Amino acid sequence: MITSQKLMDPEFPHGPDNKVPNTFALGYLINTRCKETYIEGYTKNLLEFYSFKYKKFNQISELTEEALFEKALSRGYNKLLVIKQGNILQDFIETFRDEYYEKWSNVTLAGHILDRGDQYWQLHPQLFYIDLDWWVVAGKPSFGIRDVDNPELYKAVAPIRSTETLVEGEWYNPISVTSGIETKTYLGRWEGNELLQKLFSDPNTVIKPWPQYMRKQKEYLYPEMPDFYEQNHCISELFQETSGWYVANNEPINKIDQVKNLKVLVTHCAGMSPWISAYINGLKPGGTIMMIDICGVGLAMQHQAFMEWDGVDWNSHIQKVIDSNPVMNWKMFRGQKHLERQSNQAKSIEGFTEWWQSDNRRHLNVEHHKMDYLSYRKILRMIKTKISSIDEQEMLMIDLSNAFNYEYTSLIADLSSRIKIEKEYIKFLDSKNVYCKTIDLEKTYKTTSMYKLFPWSKE
């Protein structure tokens, strides 16, 4: 017998979770120099996506580094991670958060800190962390603009750098940099030069180039550079190629009181989540699970697991699946860090294993459709057919989960578009025989003031 309404209430997977101080903030740096309209558009969409994904964090945005620093201080934030428009963050924020107190809390500045030889050092503004308490004590130095062709010679403190580099052959990428005492004559300078001169002159600063494992957690598209198109492979590799399967979900799974006599469950691929939802919400014997997902590999793997898993230990089963599919790299099996938790969750649900091993589960009608939830007209036509097949005492439930805040689709649909599409679903499914479970984007954004975060947003 199911007694708990919320069977899974994990820590917010993309939130601070007390792992960073409440004076820490994400500072989005608007890129005003994008070379093409289209790349400016989808990088805006990415920032809107991240503003929702990390909505539990303090967040600000501005047009310049100094303006970000001042805004952060005015709101009581003294630890700032600056994220420039053009980043694909992947797991960078989560990794940084989890390591913060161990590795980053005592750091003055971390970032892409580059040795430019006879021209002064560069702090690339794409993504860096700064202790704003130091910035204030240092006299609030300017960030420093690129001026590589200036013929004027000048002297500045040179830092002490490692001879070892982050990438073999890239001499400009040292693995460590510390403040120095000797001066050197320079000709020309790069972004961040004024900030770095202050840092390198202060013996009490702690400076860290991003280590290689952190750099691998994100990509930068260089939309302001004339050769930005070379980075477009990142978009196709990480987004348009949707060959990945979420082996476990990180979202709460709820028993919905409004759902009675469930005949059809419309859901997505996410490990055991669709099946747990079907069980706890009482999907009828002979009922239908309608799997709709943008990922064809995910649909195929979900089908395979439905046929092969014995219902006992999901974690162990998936590990064997991963081991037996060496051609599929680790990125194709997503959500692995949630595997053990969701596996234990299933074991704790009374009767779930018995239901899974029963003919009632085996004889469910499971459909698989490779489609994007943003293609709402096509999907609603299919759902309309399902609605016509149920009687007045039966129900259809559609779980849209995070379909409108999915990294893959954020490129082609901005916040306004996703809200409009969500409204189309809700309007269509406004029936006593249908329950539609969504995130409610509009309410969430208004509550968290995300509309006001970016200069292009309209409330």
C-alpha positions in Angstrom: 0.0 0.0 0.0 1.4 3.4 -1.0 1.4 5.8 2.0 3.8 8.5 1.0 2.7 11.2 -1.4 6.2 12.2 -2.4 8.3 9.1 -2.8 11.5 10.9 -3.9 12.5 14.2 -2.4 16.2 14.5 -3.2 18.4 17.6 -2.7 17.8 20.1 -5.4 20.2 18.6 -8.0 21.2 22.0 -9.5 20.9 24.2 -6.3 23.4 25.5 -3.7 22.4 22.8 -1.2 24.4 24.7 1.5 27.6 23.9 -0.4 28.3 27.5 -1.2 27.8 30.5 1.1 24.7 32.6 0.7 27.0 35.5 -0.4 27.9 33.5 -3.5 26.3 34.4 -6.8 26.3 33.5 -10.5 27.0 36.6 -12.6 25.9 36.4 -16.2 28.1 38.6 -18.4 26.1 39.7 -21.5 28.1 39.3 -24.7 27.6 42.5 -26.7 30.0 41.4 -29.5 28.4 38.3 -31.0 29.4 38.1 -34.7 26.1 36.7 -36.0 22.5 37.2 -35.1 21.7 33.5 -34.9 24.5 32.7 -32.5 23.5 35.7 -30.3 20.0 34.3 -30.3 20.8 30.8 -29.2 23.3 31.9 -26.6 20.6 34.1 -25.1 18.4 31.0 -25.0 21.2 29.2 -23.2 21.4 31.9 -20.5 17.7 31.7 -20.0 17.9 28.0 -19.6 20.7 28.2 -17.1 18.8 31.0 -15.2 16.1 28.4 -14.7 18.3 25.4 -14.1 20.2 27.2 -11.4 17.3 29.2 -10.0 18.1 28.3 -6.4 21.4 30.2 -6.7 21.7 34.0 -6.4 21.9 35.4 -9.9 22.7 38.7 -11.5 23.5 39.9 -15.0 25.3 42.9 -16.4 27.1 44.2 -19.6 30.6 44.6 -18.1 32.8 42.9 -15.5 33.0 46.0 -13.3 29.2 46.5 -13.4 28.8 42.8 -12.4 31.1 43.3 -9.4 29.3 46.5 -8.3 25.9 44.9 -8.6 27.0 41.9 -6.6 28.4 44.0 -3.8 25.2 46.1 -3.7 23.2 43.0 -3.1 25.5 41.6 -0.4 27.4 39.0 -2.6 31.1 38.9 -2.2 31.9 35.6 -4.0 31.1 35.7 -7.7 31.3 33.2 -10.6 31.3 35.2 -13.8 29.7 33.3 -16.8 29.9 35.0 -20.2 27.1 34.5 -22.7 28.4 31.8 -25.1 29.1 29.1 -22.5 27.7 25.5 -22.5 28.1 24.8 -18.9 27.4 21.0 -18.8 28.3 20.1 -15.2 30.6 22.9 -14.3 28.4 24.6 -11.8 27.6 21.4 -10.0 31.3 20.4 -9.8 32.4 23.8 -8.6 29.6 23.8 -6.0 30.5 20.4 -4.7 34.2 21.3 -4.4 33.7 24.8 -3.2 34.7 24.6 0.5 37.5 22.1 -0.2 39.1 23.8 -3.2 37.8 27.2 -4.0 36.7 29.1 -0.9 40.1 30.5 -0.1 40.9 31.4 -3.7 41.2 35.1 -4.8 40.8 34.4 -8.5 40.3 31.3 -10.6 39.9 31.3 -14.4 41.5 30.9 -17.7 44.8 32.7 -16.9 47.0 32.9 -19.9 50.6 33.8 -20.4 50.9 36.1 -23.5 54.7 36.4 -23.5 55.9 39.9 -24.2 52.3 41.1 -24.1 50.7 41.2 -20.6 48.8 38.3 -19.2 45.2 37.6 -20.0 42.3 36.7 -17.8 39.8 35.4 -20.4 36.3 36.7 -19.4 34.5 33.6 -20.5 34.3 32.1 -17.0 36.1 33.1 -13.8 35.7 33.2 -10.1 36.6 36.2 -7.9 36.6 37.2 -4.3 35.1 40.6 -4.3 36.3 41.4 -0.8 39.8 41.4 -2.2 38.7 43.6 -5.2 37.4 46.2 -2.8 40.6 46.2 -0.6 42.7 46.4 -3.8 40.9 49.7 -4.7 38.4 48.2 -7.2 40.8 48.0 -10.2 39.3 48.0 -13.7 39.2 44.7 -15.5 41.4 45.8 -18.4 40.7 45.8 -22.1 42.6 44.1 -24.9 45.2 46.5 -26.5 47.7 44.2 -28.2 48.9 46.7 -30.8 49.8 49.6 -28.5 53.4 50.5 -29.3 54.1 51.9 -25.8 56.5 49.9 -23.6 55.7 49.7 -19.9 56.9 47.8 -16.8 54.6 45.6 -14.7 55.0 42.9 -12.1 55.5 39.5 -13.7 53.9 36.5 -11.9 55.7 33.3 -11.1 54.4 30.5 -13.3 54.8 26.8 -13.6 56.9 25.4 -16.5 54.3 22.6 -16.7 51.3 23.4 -18.9 47.7 22.2 -18.8 47.9 20.9 -22.4 51.1 19.7 -24.0 52.4 22.2 -26.5 50.3 25.1 -25.2 53.0 27.1 -23.4 50.6 29.9 -22.6 48.5 27.6 -20.3 50.4 27.2 -17.0 49.0 24.8 -14.4 49.9 27.3 -11.6 50.5 31.0 -11.2 51.5 32.9 -8.1 52.2 36.6 -7.4 55.7 37.9 -8.2 58.1 40.6 -7.1 60.1 41.2 -10.3 59.0 43.5 -13.0 59.2 42.9 -16.8 58.9 45.2 -19.8 55.8 44.5 -21.8 54.4 45.7 -25.2 50.6 45.4 -25.5 48.1 43.8 -23.2 45.1 41.4 -23.1 41.7 41.3 -21.4 41.9 41.3 -17.6 45.3 42.9 -17.6 44.6 45.6 -15.0 43.0 43.1 -12.6 45.8 40.7 -13.0 48.5 43.3 -12.4 46.9 44.0 -9.0 46.7 40.3 -8.2 50.2 39.6 -9.2 51.5 42.5 -7.1 49.7 41.2 -4.0 51.7 38.5 -2.1 48.5 37.5 -0.2 46.5 36.4 -3.2 45.7 32.9 -4.1 45.4 32.5 -7.9 44.4 29.3 -9.7 44.0 28.6 -13.4 41.1 26.3 -14.0 42.5 22.7 -13.9 41.9 20.5 -16.9 39.2 18.5 -15.4 37.2 21.7 -14.8 37.7 22.9 -18.3 36.3 19.6 -19.6 33.1 20.4 -17.7 32.1 23.2 -20.1 32.6 24.6 -23.6 32.8 28.2 -24.8 31.6 29.1 -28.3 33.6 32.2 -28.7 30.7 34.0 -30.4 32.6 37.3 -30.4 35.5 35.9 -32.4 35.7 36.0 -36.2 36.4 32.2 -36.3 33.5 31.3 -33.9 32.1 28.9 -36.5 34.9 26.5 -35.6 33.3 26.0 -32.2 29.9 25.2 -33.7 30.8 21.5 -33.5 30.2 21.9 -29.8 26.6 22.6 -30.4 26.1 19.7 -32.7 28.1 17.3 -30.5 26.4 18.3 -27.2 22.9 19.2 -28.3 21.8 18.2 -31.8 23.2 14.7 -31.3 20.7 13.5 -28.8 22.0 10.0 -28.4 21.9 9.6 -24.7 19.8 7.8 -22.1 19.0 9.0 -18.6 19.5 5.9 -16.6 18.1 7.6 -13.5 16.1 10.7 -12.8 16.9 13.4 -10.3 13.3 14.8 -9.9 10.7 14.0 -7.3 8.1 11.3 -8.3 4.7 12.0 -6.9 1.5 10.0 -6.3 -1.1 12.3 -7.8 -4.4 12.3 -5.8 -6.3 13.7 -8.8 -5.4 10.7 -10.9 -8.0 7.9 -10.5 -8.5 4.8 -12.6 -5.4 5.6 -14.8 -5.6 4.0 -18.3 -2.9 5.9 -20.2 0.4 7.4 -19.0 2.2 9.7 -21.4 5.8 10.1 -20.2 9.5 10.4 -21.2 12.6 8.2 -20.9 14.2 8.5 -17.5 15.3 5.2 -16.1 12.7 3.8 -13.7 10.8 7.0 -13.2 8.1 6.3 -15.8 7.5 2.8 -14.3 7.5 4.0 -10.7 5.0 6.7 -11.8 2.8 4.1 -13.5 2.8 1.9 -10.4 2.2 4.4 -7.7 -0.5 6.1 -9.7 -2.3 2.8 -10.3 -2.0 2.3 -14.1 -4.6 -0.3 -14.9 -3.7 -3.8 -16.1 -3.7 -3.7 -19.9 -3.1 0.1 -19.8 -0.7 2.1 -22.0 2.6 3.7 -21.3 3.2 6.1 -24.1 7.0 6.9 -24.2 7.8 10.2 -26.0 11.4 11.3 -26.1 13.7 13.3 -28.4 16.3 10.6 -27.9 16.1 7.5 -30.1 18.9 5.7 -28.2 17.0 6.4 -24.9 13.8 4.9 -26.3 15.6 1.8 -27.4 17.4 1.3 -24.1 14.2 2.0 -22.2 12.5 -0.8 -24.2 15.4 -3.1 -23.6 15.3 -2.5 -19.9 11.6 -3.1 -19.8 12.1 -6.5 -21.4 15.2 -7.6 -19.5 15.3 -6.1 -16.0 14.1 -8.5 -13.2 12.9 -5.7 -10.9 15.3 -6.3 -8.1 18.5 -4.1 -8.3 18.3 -1.4 -10.9 21.8 -0.1 -10.1 23.4 -3.5 -10.7 21.4 -4.1 -13.9 22.5 -0.7 -15.4 26.1 -1.2 -14.6 26.0 -4.5 -16.5 24.3 -2.7 -19.4 27.0 0.0 -19.5 29.7 -2.7 -19.3 28.2 -4.6 -22.2 27.9 -1.5 -24.4 31.5 -0.3 -24.7 30.8 1.5 -28.0 28.5 3.9 -26.1 30.7 6.3 -24.2 29.9 7.4 -20.6 28.1 10.5 -21.9 25.5 8.3 -23.5 24.5 6.9 -20.1 23.4 10.1 -18.3 22.3 10.6 -14.7 24.6 7.8 -13.4 25.2 9.7 -10.1 21.5 9.3 -9.3 21.5 5.5 -10.0 22.0 4.3 -6.4 19.5 6.7 -5.0 16.8 5.8 -7.5 17.6 2.1 -7.2 17.2 2.3 -3.4 14.0 4.3 -3.9 12.4 1.4 -5.9 13.4 -1.1 -3.3 11.7 1.0 -0.6 8.3 1.1 -2.4 6.2 -1.6 -1.1 4.9 -4.0 -3.8 6.9 -2.4 -6.7 9.1 -5.4 -7.3 6.2 -7.8 -7.1 4.2 -5.7 -9.6 7.2 -5.5 -11.9 7.6 -9.3 -11.9 3.8 -9.8 -12.5 1.9 -10.4 -15.7 0.1 -7.1 -15.1 3.3 -5.2 -15.8 4.5 -7.5 -18.6 1.2 -7.1 -20.4 1.2 -3.3 -20.4 1.0 -1.7 -23.8 4.2 0.3 -24.1 4.6 2.6 -27.1 7.8 4.4 -28.1 7.7 7.7 -30.1 10.8 9.7 -31.0 9.5 13.2 -30.9 10.3 16.5 -29.3 7.7 17.8 -26.8 8.0 21.2 -28.4 6.3 19.7 -31.5 3.1 20.1 -29.5 0.6 19.9 -32.4 1.9 16.4 -33.5 2.0 15.1 -29.9 -1.5 16.5 -29.1 -2.9 14.8 -32.1 -1.6 11.5 -30.8 -2.9 12.2 -27.3 -6.3 13.2 -28.7 -6.5 9.7 -30.2 -5.7 8.2 -26.8 -8.3 10.3 -25.1 -11.0 9.1 -27.4 -10.1 5.5 -26.4 -10.8 5.9 -22.7 -14.3 6.0 -21.1 -15.7 8.5 -18.7 -14.5 6.7 -15.6 -10.9 6.3 -16.9 -8.1 8.9 -17.0 -5.0 9.9 -19.0 -2.0 11.4 -17.3 0.7 13.3 -19.1 4.0 14.0 -17.3 5.9 16.7 -19.1 8.5 16.8 -16.4 11.3 19.3 -17.5 10.5 19.1 -21.2 10.4 22.9 -21.5 13.7 23.3 -19.7 15.7 20.8 -21.5 19.2 21.8 -22.7 18.8 20.3 -26.1 15.7 22.2 -27.0 16.7 25.5 -25.3 18.6 26.4 -28.5 15.5 26.6 -30.6 13.0 27.9 -28.2 13.4 30.9 -25.9 11.5 31.3 -22.6 8.5 33.0 -24.2 8.1 30.3 -26.8 8.3 27.5 -24.2 5.7 29.2 -22.0 3.4 29.6 -25.0 3.8 25.9 -25.9 3.2 24.8 -22.3 0.0 26.9 -22.3 -1.2 25.1 -25.4 -0.7 21.7 -23.7 -2.6 22.8 -20.6 -5.4 24.4 -22.6 -5.9 21.3 -24.7 -5.7 18.9 -21.7 -8.1 20.9 -19.6 -10.5 18.0 -19.1 -11.8 16.0 -16.2 -10.4 12.8 -17.8 -6.9 14.2 -18.2 -4.2 15.2 -15.7 -1.3 17.2 -17.0 1.8 17.5 -14.8 4.1 20.3 -15.8 6.7 22.6 -14.2 4.5 25.7 -14.7 7.1 27.9 -16.2 5.3 31.2 -16.1 4.6 31.0 -12.4 8.2 29.9 -11.7 9.8 32.7 -13.7 7.5 35.3 -12.2 8.2 34.1 -8.7 12.0 34.1 -9.2 12.0 37.3 -11.2 13.8 35.6 -14.1 12.1 38.0 -16.5 14.0 40.8 -15.0 17.4 39.1 -15.0 18.3 39.8 -18.7 18.1 43.1 -20.6 16.2 41.5 -23.5 13.5 39.9 -21.4 10.0 41.4 -21.4 7.7 40.9 -18.4 
